[in-house]
């Protein structure tokens, strides 16, 4: 299965925006949103509570009531045309296992657009687009 990772140096640079745009052009592709709890506080500085909820090594979220919540990144990925959207929430030590489990949950899709930088520690995607700042991308 083909994979595209949308990575970025920090929160708010446009990773979801770019993933949304790509999914609108990639028929039959699914999406994986990855959130990793960082030690030392919230990575986006907004204290939205998501990282504090990560008590186990990882969670795989497929519940449509959560995925399709208005205004959330996962809902935007689904609205863009993703066949399926899965949200992986992990502690750093659970990311490898969480990715393995998340990938096993996808079936019948042409590929996966993955939004998350930390995943690059554990596998090499077919394409990595790194968002440096809004509107400024590096393709690897």
N, CA, C and O atoms as a GROMACS GRO file, in nm:
protein
  560
    1UNK      N    1   0.083  -0.116   0.000
    1UNK     CA    2   0.000   0.000   0.000
    1UNK      C    3   0.089   0.125   0.000
    1UNK      O    4   0.187   0.132   0.074
    2UNK      N    5   0.054   0.221  -0.081
    2UNK     CA    6   0.130   0.346  -0.091
    2UNK      C    7   0.104   0.434   0.030
    2UNK      O    8  -0.004   0.433   0.088
    3UNK      N    9   0.207   0.509   0.069
    3UNK     CA   10   0.194   0.600   0.184
    3UNK      C   11   0.254   0.736   0.152
    3UNK      O   12   0.359   0.747   0.089
    4UNK      N   13   0.184   0.838   0.197
    4UNK     CA   14   0.233   0.976   0.190
    4UNK      C   15   0.226   1.030   0.331
    4UNK      O   16   0.121   1.028   0.394
    5UNK      N   17   0.338   1.081   0.382
    5UNK     CA   18   0.341   1.142   0.514
    5UNK      C   19   0.348   1.294   0.496
    5UNK      O   20   0.431   1.346   0.423
    6UNK      N   21   0.257   1.361   0.567
    6UNK     CA   22   0.260   1.507   0.574
    6UNK      C   23   0.319   1.539   0.712
    6UNK      O   24   0.254   1.517   0.815
    7UNK      N   25   0.440   1.590   0.714
    7UNK     CA   26   0.509   1.621   0.839
    7UNK      C   27   0.528   1.773   0.849
    7UNK      O   28   0.507   1.846   0.753
    8UNK      N   29   0.568   1.816   0.967
    8UNK     CA   30   0.591   1.959   0.985
    8UNK      C   31   0.669   1.986   1.112
    8UNK      O   32   0.671   1.904   1.204
    9UNK      N   33   0.732   2.100   1.115
    9UNK     CA   34   0.817   2.136   1.227
    9UNK      C   35   0.741   2.170   1.354
    9UNK      O   36   0.797   2.161   1.464
   10UNK      N   37   0.615   2.208   1.342
   10UNK     CA   38   0.537   2.245   1.459
   10UNK      C   39   0.389   2.241   1.423
   10UNK      O   40   0.351   2.228   1.307
   11UNK      N   41   0.308   2.254   1.525
   11UNK     CA   42   0.163   2.259   1.506
   11UNK      C   43   0.125   2.391   1.440
   11UNK      O   44   0.188   2.495   1.462
   12UNK      N   45   0.021   2.385   1.358
   12UNK     CA   46  -0.032   2.507   1.299
   12UNK      C   47   0.034   2.553   1.171
   12UNK      O   48   0.005   2.663   1.123
   13UNK      N   49   0.123   2.471   1.112
   13UNK     CA   50   0.191   2.513   0.989
   13UNK      C   51   0.114   2.478   0.862
   13UNK      O   52   0.149   2.524   0.754
   14UNK      N   53   0.009   2.395   0.874
   14UNK     CA   54  -0.071   2.363   0.757
   14UNK      C   55  -0.069   2.216   0.715
   14UNK      O   56  -0.099   2.185   0.600
   15UNK      N   57  -0.034   2.126   0.806
   15UNK     CA   58  -0.031   1.983   0.773
   15UNK      C   59  -0.171   1.932   0.735
   15UNK      O   60  -0.187   1.863   0.634
   16UNK      N   61  -0.270   1.966   0.814
   16UNK     CA   62  -0.406   1.920   0.786
   16UNK      C   63  -0.458   1.981   0.657
   16UNK      O   64  -0.523   1.914   0.578
   17UNK      N   65  -0.429   2.107   0.636
   17UNK     CA   66  -0.471   2.174   0.513
   17UNK      C   67  -0.415   2.101   0.391
   17UNK      O   68  -0.488   2.074   0.296
   18UNK      N   69  -0.286   2.069   0.394
   18UNK     CA   70  -0.225   2.000   0.281
   18UNK      C   71  -0.281   1.859   0.264
   18UNK      O   72  -0.307   1.816   0.152
   19UNK      N   73  -0.299   1.787   0.375
   19UNK     CA   74  -0.357   1.652   0.368
   19UNK      C   75  -0.497   1.658   0.308
   19UNK      O   76  -0.534   1.574   0.227
   20UNK      N   77  -0.574   1.757   0.347
   20UNK     CA   78  -0.710   1.779   0.295
   20UNK      C   79  -0.706   1.799   0.145
   20UNK      O   80  -0.785   1.738   0.072
   21UNK      N   81  -0.616   1.883   0.098
   21UNK     CA   82  -0.603   1.910  -0.045
   21UNK      C   83  -0.564   1.784  -0.123
   21UNK      O   84  -0.619   1.757  -0.229
   22UNK      N   85  -0.468   1.708  -0.069
   22UNK     CA   86  -0.425   1.585  -0.135
   22UNK      C   87  -0.538   1.483  -0.144
   22UNK      O   88  -0.562   1.425  -0.250
   23UNK      N   89  -0.608   1.462  -0.034
   23UNK     CA   90  -0.715   1.363  -0.031
   23UNK      C   91  -0.827   1.397  -0.129
   23UNK      O   92  -0.896   1.307  -0.178
   24UNK      N   93  -0.845   1.524  -0.157
   24UNK     CA   94  -0.945   1.564  -0.255
   24UNK      C   95  -0.910   1.520  -0.396
   24UNK      O   96  -0.996   1.517  -0.484
   25UNK      N   97  -0.783   1.486  -0.418
   25UNK     CA   98  -0.736   1.444  -0.552
   25UNK      C   99  -0.700   1.296  -0.560
   25UNK      O  100  -0.672   1.246  -0.669
   26UNK      N  101  -0.701   1.226  -0.448
   26UNK     CA  102  -0.657   1.087  -0.445
   26UNK      C  103  -0.777   0.995  -0.418
   26UNK      O  104  -0.813   0.972  -0.303
   27UNK      N  105  -0.836   0.945  -0.523
   27UNK     CA  106  -0.954   0.861  -0.509
   27UNK      C  107  -0.920   0.726  -0.444
   27UNK      O  108  -0.824   0.660  -0.483
   28UNK      N  109  -0.999   0.689  -0.346
   28UNK     CA  110  -0.981   0.560  -0.280
   28UNK      C  111  -0.875   0.556  -0.172
   28UNK      O  112  -0.844   0.449  -0.120
   29UNK      N  113  -0.820   0.671  -0.136
   29UNK     CA  114  -0.719   0.678  -0.032
   29UNK      C  115  -0.784   0.700   0.104
   29UNK      O  116  -0.893   0.758   0.113
   30UNK      N  117  -0.718   0.654   0.208
   30UNK     CA  118  -0.762   0.673   0.345
   30UNK      C  119  -0.665   0.766   0.416
   30UNK      O  120  -0.563   0.806   0.360
   31UNK      N  121  -0.697   0.799   0.542
   31UNK     CA  122  -0.613   0.893   0.617
   31UNK      C  123  -0.588   0.841   0.758
   31UNK      O  124  -0.674   0.779   0.820
   32UNK      N  125  -0.467   0.869   0.807
   32UNK     CA  126  -0.430   0.838   0.944
   32UNK      C  127  -0.380   0.967   1.009
   32UNK      O  128  -0.281   1.026   0.966
   33UNK      N  129  -0.450   1.011   1.112
   33UNK     CA  130  -0.408   1.127   1.192
   33UNK      C  131  -0.332   1.073   1.312
   33UNK      O  132  -0.382   0.988   1.384
   34UNK      N  133  -0.210   1.123   1.334
   34UNK     CA  134  -0.127   1.075   1.443
   34UNK      C  135  -0.100   1.189   1.541
   34UNK      O  136  -0.051   1.295   1.504
   35UNK      N  137  -0.135   1.164   1.668
   35UNK     CA  138  -0.108   1.258   1.776
   35UNK      C  139  -0.019   1.188   1.877
   35UNK      O  140  -0.054   1.081   1.928
   36UNK      N  141   0.096   1.248   1.905
   36UNK     CA  142   0.188   1.189   2.002
   36UNK      C  143   0.198   1.282   2.121
   36UNK      O  144   0.225   1.402   2.107
   37UNK      N  145   0.177   1.225   2.240
   37UNK     CA  146   0.189   1.299   2.365
   37UNK      C  147   0.336   1.330   2.385
   37UNK      O  148   0.419   1.240   2.394
   38UNK      N  149   0.368   1.455   2.392
   38UNK     CA  150   0.505   1.497   2.415
   38UNK      C  151   0.526   1.525   2.563
   38UNK      O  152   0.442   1.589   2.626
   39UNK      N  153   0.634   1.479   2.618
   39UNK     CA  154   0.665   1.513   2.756
   39UNK      C  155   0.691   1.662   2.764
   39UNK      O  156   0.754   1.720   2.675
   40UNK      N  157   0.644   1.723   2.870
   40UNK     CA  158   0.670   1.865   2.889
   40UNK      C  159   0.558   1.954   2.841
   40UNK      O  160   0.576   2.075   2.834
   41UNK      N  161   0.441   1.898   2.807
   41UNK     CA  162   0.328   1.983   2.776
   41UNK      C  163   0.272   1.961   2.637
   41UNK      O  164   0.317   1.875   2.561
   42UNK      N  165   0.177   2.040   2.607
   42UNK     CA  166   0.102   2.031   2.482
   42UNK      C  167   0.189   2.079   2.365
   42UNK      O  168   0.248   2.187   2.371
   43UNK      N  169   0.197   1.998   2.256
   43UNK     CA  170   0.280   2.039   2.144
   43UNK      C  171   0.227   2.159   2.068
   43UNK      O  172   0.304   2.229   2.002
   44UNK      N  173   0.095   2.185   2.076
   44UNK     CA  174   0.043   2.298   2.000
   44UNK      C  175   0.022   2.422   2.086
   44UNK      O  176  -0.020   2.527   2.036
   45UNK      N  177   0.050   2.411   2.217
   45UNK     CA  178   0.038   2.526   2.305
   45UNK      C  179  -0.105   2.567   2.336
   45UNK      O  180  -0.126   2.667   2.405
   46UNK      N  181  -0.204   2.492   2.287
   46UNK     CA  182  -0.344   2.529   2.306
   46UNK      C  183  -0.406   2.459   2.425
   46UNK      O  184  -0.515   2.494   2.468
   47UNK      N  185  -0.336   2.359   2.479
   47UNK     CA  186  -0.387   2.282   2.591
   47UNK      C  187  -0.529   2.234   2.566
   47UNK      O  188  -0.619   2.259   2.646
   48UNK      N  189  -0.548   2.164   2.453
   48UNK     CA  190  -0.680   2.116   2.413
   48UNK      C  191  -0.724   1.993   2.491
   48UNK      O  192  -0.840   1.953   2.483
   49UNK      N  193  -0.633   1.933   2.566
   49UNK     CA  194  -0.668   1.818   2.648
   49UNK      C  195  -0.641   1.683   2.585
   49UNK      O  196  -0.644   1.582   2.655
   50UNK      N  197  -0.614   1.679   2.456
   50UNK     CA  198  -0.595   1.552   2.387
   50UNK      C  199  -0.476   1.475   2.443
   50UNK      O  200  -0.488   1.356   2.472
   51UNK      N  201  -0.362   1.540   2.459
   51UNK     CA  202  -0.244   1.470   2.508
   51UNK      C  203  -0.262   1.417   2.650
   51UNK      O  204  -0.214   1.309   2.684
   52UNK      N  205  -0.333   1.493   2.733
   52UNK     CA  206  -0.357   1.450   2.869
   52UNK      C  207  -0.443   1.326   2.878
   52UNK      O  208  -0.440   1.254   2.978
   53UNK      N  209  -0.521   1.299   2.772
   53UNK     CA  210  -0.609   1.182   2.767
   53UNK      C  211  -0.533   1.054   2.736
   53UNK      O  212  -0.589   0.946   2.751
   54UNK      N  213  -0.408   1.063   2.693
   54UNK     CA  214  -0.333   0.945   2.651
   54UNK      C  215  -0.268   0.881   2.773
   54UNK      O  216  -0.159   0.920   2.815
   55UNK      N  217  -0.337   0.784   2.829
   55UNK     CA  218  -0.289   0.717   2.950
   55UNK      C  219  -0.222   0.584   2.916
   55UNK      O  220  -0.124   0.546   2.981
   56UNK      N  221  -0.274   0.512   2.815
   56UNK     CA  222  -0.213   0.386   2.771
   56UNK      C  223  -0.106   0.419   2.668
   56UNK      O  224  -0.088   0.535   2.631
   57UNK      N  225  -0.035   0.316   2.621
   57UNK     CA  226   0.072   0.342   2.524
   57UNK      C  227   0.017   0.394   2.391
   57UNK      O  228   0.082   0.475   2.325
   58UNK      N  229  -0.101   0.348   2.352
   58UNK     CA  230  -0.165   0.405   2.232
   58UNK      C  231  -0.314   0.372   2.230
   58UNK      O  232  -0.360   0.279   2.297
   59UNK      N  233  -0.387   0.449   2.152
   59UNK     CA  234  -0.529   0.428   2.126
   59UNK      C  235  -0.550   0.435   1.975
   59UNK      O  236  -0.493   0.522   1.908
   60UNK      N  237  -0.631   0.346   1.923
   60UNK     CA  238  -0.675   0.352   1.784
   60UNK      C  239  -0.820   0.396   1.787
   60UNK      O  240  -0.904   0.329   1.846
   61UNK      N  241  -0.850   0.508   1.724
   61UNK     CA  242  -0.986   0.562   1.727
   61UNK      C  243  -1.046   0.554   1.587
   61UNK      O  244  -0.994   0.610   1.491
   62UNK      N  245  -1.158   0.480   1.579
   62UNK     CA  246  -1.232   0.466   1.454
   62UNK      C  247  -1.378   0.506   1.470
   62UNK      O  248  -1.453   0.510   1.372
   63UNK      N  249  -1.418   0.537   1.592
   63UNK     CA  250  -1.557   0.572   1.623
   63UNK      C  251  -1.598   0.694   1.541
   63UNK      O  252  -1.539   0.801   1.554
   64UNK      N  253  -1.698   0.676   1.457
   64UNK     CA  254  -1.740   0.784   1.366
   64UNK      C  255  -1.791   0.907   1.442
   64UNK      O  256  -1.782   1.018   1.390
   65UNK      N  257  -1.844   0.889   1.563
   65UNK     CA  258  -1.888   1.004   1.642
   65UNK      C  259  -1.770   1.091   1.684
   65UNK      O  260  -1.786   1.212   1.701
   66UNK      N  261  -1.654   1.031   1.699
   66UNK     CA  262  -1.532   1.107   1.732
   66UNK      C  263  -1.466   1.158   1.604
   66UNK      O  264  -1.431   1.276   1.595
   67UNK      N  265  -1.450   1.071   1.507
   67UNK     CA  266  -1.384   1.106   1.380
   67UNK      C  267  -1.455   1.222   1.311
   67UNK      O  268  -1.390   1.310   1.255
   68UNK      N  269  -1.588   1.222   1.313
   68UNK     CA  270  -1.665   1.321   1.236
   68UNK      C  271  -1.706   1.444   1.315
   68UNK      O  272  -1.795   1.517   1.272
   69UNK      N  273  -1.642   1.470   1.430
   69UNK     CA  274  -1.675   1.590   1.508
   69UNK      C  275  -1.642   1.716   1.429
   69UNK      O  276  -1.528   1.735   1.386
   70UNK      N  277  -1.740   1.799   1.412
   70UNK     CA  278  -1.724   1.924   1.337
   70UNK      C  279  -1.606   2.005   1.389
   70UNK      O  280  -1.589   2.024   1.510
   71UNK      N  281  -1.525   2.052   1.295
   71UNK     CA  282  -1.412   2.137   1.329
   71UNK      C  283  -1.284   2.063   1.364
   71UNK      O  284  -1.180   2.127   1.380
   72UNK      N  285  -1.289   1.932   1.376
   72UNK     CA  286  -1.170   1.854   1.411
   72UNK      C  287  -1.094   1.815   1.285
   72UNK      O  288  -1.152   1.804   1.177
   73UNK      N  289  -0.963   1.794   1.298
   73UNK     CA  290  -0.880   1.755   1.185
   73UNK      C  291  -0.930   1.628   1.120
   73UNK      O  292  -0.930   1.616   0.997
   74UNK      N  293  -0.972   1.530   1.201
   74UNK     CA  294  -1.019   1.403   1.146
   74UNK      C  295  -1.142   1.424   1.058
   74UNK      O  296  -1.155   1.360   0.954
   75UNK      N  297  -1.233   1.510   1.100
   75UNK     CA  298  -1.352   1.539   1.020
   75UNK      C  299  -1.314   1.605   0.888
   75UNK      O  300  -1.373   1.576   0.784
   76UNK      N  301  -1.216   1.693   0.892
   76UNK     CA  302  -1.171   1.759   0.769
   76UNK      C  303  -1.113   1.658   0.671
   76UNK      O  304  -1.133   1.669   0.550
   77UNK      N  305  -1.040   1.558   0.723
   77UNK     CA  306  -0.982   1.456   0.636
   77UNK      C  307  -1.092   1.370   0.573
   77UNK      O  308  -1.083   1.334   0.455
   78UNK      N  309  -1.194   1.338   0.650
   78UNK     CA  310  -1.307   1.260   0.598
   78UNK      C  311  -1.384   1.341   0.493
   78UNK      O  312  -1.419   1.289   0.387
   79UNK      N  313  -1.410   1.468   0.524
   79UNK     CA  314  -1.482   1.556   0.432
   79UNK      C  315  -1.406   1.573   0.300
   79UNK      O  316  -1.468   1.596   0.196
   80UNK      N  317  -1.275   1.563   0.305
   80UNK     CA  318  -1.193   1.580   0.184
   80UNK      C  319  -1.206   1.462   0.089
   80UNK      O  320  -1.168   1.472  -0.028
   81UNK      N  321  -1.260   1.351   0.138
   81UNK     CA  322  -1.278   1.236   0.052
   81UNK      C  323  -1.206   1.110   0.096
   81UNK      O  324  -1.204   1.011   0.022
   82UNK      N  325  -1.146   1.111   0.214
   82UNK     CA  326  -1.079   0.990   0.263
   82UNK      C  327  -1.182   0.877   0.273
   82UNK      O  328  -1.291   0.896   0.326
   83UNK      N  329  -1.144   0.762   0.223
   83UNK     CA  330  -1.231   0.645   0.230
   83UNK      C  331  -1.257   0.608   0.376
   83UNK      O  332  -1.370   0.578   0.414
   84UNK      N  333  -1.152   0.611   0.456
   84UNK     CA  334  -1.160   0.582   0.599
   84UNK      C  335  -1.061   0.673   0.670
   84UNK      O  336  -0.955   0.705   0.616
   85UNK      N  337  -1.095   0.714   0.792
   85UNK     CA  338  -1.005   0.794   0.873
   85UNK      C  339  -0.987   0.723   1.008
   85UNK      O  340  -1.084   0.686   1.073
   86UNK      N  341  -0.862   0.706   1.047
   86UNK     CA  342  -0.828   0.650   1.177
   86UNK      C  343  -0.740   0.752   1.248
   86UNK      O  344  -0.654   0.816   1.188
   87UNK      N  345  -0.764   0.765   1.379
   87UNK     CA  346  -0.684   0.855   1.461
   87UNK      C  347  -0.604   0.771   1.559
   87UNK      O  348  -0.661   0.697   1.639
   88UNK      N  349  -0.473   0.782   1.551
   88UNK     CA  350  -0.382   0.714   1.644
   88UNK      C  351  -0.333   0.817   1.744
   88UNK      O  352  -0.268   0.915   1.708
   89UNK      N  353  -0.365   0.795   1.871
   89UNK     CA  354  -0.312   0.878   1.980
   89UNK      C  355  -0.215   0.790   2.056
   89UNK      O  356  -0.252   0.681   2.101
   90UNK      N  357  -0.090   0.836   2.073
   90UNK     CA  358   0.011   0.750   2.135
   90UNK      C  359   0.104   0.829   2.225
   90UNK      O  360   0.126   0.949   2.208
   91UNK      N  361   0.158   0.757   2.322
   91UNK     CA  362   0.270   0.806   2.399
   91UNK      C  363   0.394   0.773   2.314
   91UNK      O  364   0.388   0.682   2.232
   92UNK      N  365   0.505   0.844   2.331
   92UNK     CA  366   0.622   0.817   2.247
   92UNK      C  367   0.664   0.670   2.244
   92UNK      O  368   0.698   0.617   2.139
   93UNK      N  369   0.661   0.603   2.359
   93UNK     CA  370   0.704   0.464   2.364
   93UNK      C  371   0.603   0.368   2.302
   93UNK      O  372   0.635   0.252   2.278
   94UNK      N  373   0.481   0.414   2.274
   94UNK     CA  374   0.380   0.329   2.212
   94UNK      C  375   0.359   0.354   2.065
   94UNK      O  376   0.276   0.288   2.002
   95UNK      N  377   0.432   0.450   2.009
   95UNK     CA  378   0.407   0.488   1.870
   95UNK      C  379   0.434   0.375   1.772
   95UNK      O  380   0.352   0.351   1.682
   96UNK      N  381   0.545   0.304   1.785
   96UNK     CA  382   0.577   0.196   1.691
   96UNK      C  383   0.466   0.091   1.689
   96UNK      O  384   0.418   0.052   1.582
   97UNK      N  385   0.426   0.045   1.806
   97UNK     CA  386   0.320  -0.055   1.815
   97UNK      C  387   0.186  -0.001   1.766
   97UNK      O  388   0.109  -0.072   1.701
   98UNK      N  389   0.159   0.124   1.798
   98UNK     CA  390   0.036   0.187   1.752
   98UNK      C  391   0.028   0.197   1.601
   98UNK      O  392  -0.077   0.174   1.542
   99UNK      N  393   0.140   0.233   1.539
   99UNK     CA  394   0.143   0.241   1.392
   99UNK      C  395   0.117   0.105   1.330
   99UNK      O  396   0.040   0.093   1.234
  100UNK      N  397   0.182   0.003   1.383
  100UNK     CA  398   0.163  -0.132   1.331
  100UNK      C  399   0.016  -0.173   1.338
  100UNK      O  400  -0.040  -0.225   1.242
  101UNK      N  401  -0.046  -0.148   1.453
  101UNK     CA  402  -0.187  -0.181   1.470
  101UNK      C  403  -0.275  -0.097   1.379
  101UNK      O  404  -0.368  -0.149   1.318
  102UNK      N  405  -0.248   0.033   1.370
  102UNK     CA  406  -0.329   0.121   1.285
  102UNK      C  407  -0.323   0.078   1.139
  102UNK      O  408  -0.426   0.072   1.072
  103UNK      N  409  -0.204   0.047   1.089
  103UNK     CA  410  -0.191   0.004   0.949
  103UNK      C  411  -0.271  -0.123   0.924
  103UNK      O  412  -0.328  -0.139   0.816
  104UNK      N  413  -0.277  -0.212   1.022
  104UNK     CA  414  -0.352  -0.337   1.004
  104UNK      C  415  -0.503  -0.314   0.998
  104UNK      O  416  -0.577  -0.402   0.954
  105UNK      N  417  -0.548  -0.198   1.042
  105UNK     CA  418  -0.691  -0.166   1.043
  105UNK      C  419  -0.742  -0.118   0.906
  105UNK      O  420  -0.863  -0.120   0.882
  106UNK      N  421  -0.653  -0.076   0.818
  106UNK     CA  422  -0.694  -0.028   0.687
  106UNK      C  423  -0.709  -0.145   0.590
  106UNK      O  424  -0.626  -0.235   0.587
  107UNK      N  425  -0.816  -0.142   0.512
  107UNK     CA  426  -0.833  -0.244   0.410
  107UNK      C  427  -0.904  -0.185   0.289
  107UNK      O  428  -0.991  -0.098   0.302
  108UNK      N  429  -0.867  -0.233   0.173
  108UNK     CA  430  -0.935  -0.192   0.051
  108UNK      C  431  -0.914  -0.050   0.007
  108UNK      O  432  -0.994   0.004  -0.069
  109UNK      N  433  -0.807   0.014   0.052
  109UNK     CA  434  -0.780   0.150   0.007
  109UNK      C  435  -0.657   0.149  -0.084
  109UNK      O  436  -0.574   0.058  -0.080
  110UNK      N  437  -0.648   0.251  -0.166
  110UNK     CA  438  -0.537   0.263  -0.261
  110UNK      C  439  -0.408   0.306  -0.193
  110UNK      O  440  -0.299   0.274  -0.239
  111UNK      N  441  -0.421   0.378  -0.083
  111UNK     CA  442  -0.306   0.428  -0.010
  111UNK      C  443  -0.351   0.502   0.114
  111UNK      O  444  -0.471   0.515   0.139
  112UNK      N  445  -0.254   0.550   0.191
  112UNK     CA  446  -0.284   0.621   0.315
  112UNK      C  447  -0.207   0.752   0.318
  112UNK      O  448  -0.086   0.754   0.299
  113UNK      N  449  -0.278   0.861   0.343
  113UNK     CA  450  -0.216   0.990   0.372
  113UNK      C  451  -0.206   0.996   0.524
  113UNK      O  452  -0.306   0.985   0.595
  114UNK      N  453  -0.084   1.014   0.574
  114UNK     CA  454  -0.058   1.013   0.717
  114UNK      C  455  -0.017   1.153   0.760
  114UNK      O  456   0.081   1.209   0.709
  115UNK      N  457  -0.091   1.209   0.853
  115UNK     CA  458  -0.056   1.340   0.906
  115UNK      C  459   0.013   1.320   1.040
  115UNK      O  460  -0.051   1.283   1.139
  116UNK      N  461   0.142   1.345   1.044
  116UNK     CA  462   0.217   1.331   1.168
  116UNK      C  463   0.366   1.317   1.141
  116UNK      O  464   0.406   1.239   1.054
  117UNK      N  465   0.445   1.390   1.212
  117UNK     CA  466   0.590   1.392   1.191
  117UNK      C  467   0.661   1.276   1.258
  117UNK      O  468   0.756   1.221   1.202
  118UNK      N  469   0.618   1.237   1.376
  118UNK     CA  470   0.687   1.133   1.454
  118UNK      C  471   0.691   0.998   1.385
  118UNK      O  472   0.778   0.917   1.415
  119UNK      N  473   0.599   0.973   1.293
  119UNK     CA  474   0.595   0.842   1.226
  119UNK      C  475   0.721   0.817   1.145
  119UNK      O  476   0.756   0.702   1.118
  120UNK      N  477   0.789   0.924   1.105
  120UNK     CA  478   0.910   0.910   1.022
  120UNK      C  479   1.024   0.841   1.096
  120UNK      O  480   1.121   0.798   1.032
  121UNK      N  481   1.015   0.829   1.228
  121UNK     CA  482   1.117   0.759   1.305
  121UNK      C  483   1.110   0.608   1.282
  121UNK      O  484   1.208   0.538   1.306
  122UNK      N  485   0.994   0.559   1.236
  122UNK     CA  486   0.973   0.415   1.232
  122UNK      C  487   0.953   0.355   1.093
  122UNK      O  488   0.960   0.233   1.078
  123UNK      N  489   0.929   0.436   0.993
  123UNK     CA  490   0.918   0.380   0.858
  123UNK      C  491   0.941   0.489   0.754
  123UNK      O  492   0.931   0.608   0.782
  124UNK      N  493   0.973   0.443   0.634
  124UNK     CA  494   0.999   0.534   0.522
  124UNK      C  495   0.879   0.531   0.428
  124UNK      O  496   0.849   0.427   0.369
  125UNK      N  497   0.810   0.642   0.414
  125UNK     CA  498   0.693   0.646   0.326
  125UNK      C  499   0.736   0.653   0.179
  125UNK      O  500   0.853   0.676   0.148
  126UNK      N  501   0.642   0.632   0.091
  126UNK     CA  502   0.670   0.649  -0.052
  126UNK      C  503   0.698   0.795  -0.084
  126UNK      O  504   0.775   0.826  -0.175
  127UNK      N  505   0.636   0.884  -0.009
  127UNK     CA  506   0.655   1.028  -0.029
  127UNK      C  507   0.638   1.098   0.105
  127UNK      O  508   0.545   1.068   0.180
  128UNK      N  509   0.728   1.191   0.136
  128UNK     CA  510   0.716   1.274   0.255
  128UNK      C  511   0.712   1.420   0.209
  128UNK      O  512   0.803   1.467   0.140
  129UNK      N  513   0.607   1.489   0.248
  129UNK     CA  514   0.598   1.632   0.222
  129UNK      C  515   0.609   1.700   0.358
  129UNK      O  516   0.522   1.684   0.444
  130UNK      N  517   0.715   1.775   0.376
  130UNK     CA  518   0.740   1.844   0.503
  130UNK      C  519   0.695   1.989   0.489
  130UNK      O  520   0.740   2.062   0.401
  131UNK      N  521   0.604   2.028   0.578
  131UNK     CA  522   0.554   2.165   0.577
  131UNK      C  523   0.644   2.248   0.667
  131UNK      O  524   0.644   2.232   0.789
  132UNK      N  525   0.720   2.337   0.604
  132UNK     CA  526   0.813   2.423   0.678
  132UNK      C  527   0.740   2.537   0.746
  132UNK      O  528   0.765   2.568   0.863
  133UNK      N  529   0.650   2.600   0.673
  133UNK     CA  530   0.564   2.706   0.722
  133UNK      C  531   0.448   2.715   0.626
  133UNK      O  532   0.450   2.650   0.521
  134UNK      N  533   0.348   2.793   0.659
  134UNK     CA  534   0.229   2.799   0.574
  134UNK      C  535   0.269   2.834   0.431
  134UNK      O  536   0.330   2.937   0.405
  135UNK      N  537   0.233   2.743   0.338
  135UNK     CA  538   0.264   2.764   0.198
  135UNK      C  539   0.404   2.729   0.155
  135UNK      O  540   0.439   2.748   0.039
  136UNK      N  541   0.487   2.678   0.245
  136UNK     CA  542   0.627   2.645   0.215
  136UNK      C  543   0.652   2.498   0.246
  136UNK      O  544   0.656   2.457   0.362
  137UNK      N  545   0.668   2.418   0.138
  137UNK     CA  546   0.680   2.272   0.151
  137UNK      C  547   0.811   2.221   0.096
  137UNK      O  548   0.870   2.281   0.007
  138UNK      N  549   0.857   2.110   0.152
  138UNK     CA  550   0.973   2.039   0.100
  138UNK      C  551   0.928   1.897   0.069
  138UNK      O  552   0.873   1.829   0.156
  139UNK      N  553   0.950   1.851  -0.054
  139UNK     CA  554   0.910   1.716  -0.094
  139UNK      C  555   1.034   1.626  -0.089
  139UNK      O  556   1.138   1.658  -0.147
  140UNK      N  557   1.018   1.514  -0.018
  140UNK     CA  558   1.130   1.419  -0.003
  140UNK      C  559   1.091   1.284  -0.058
  140UNK      O  560   1.172   1.191  -0.054
   0.00000   0.00000   0.00000
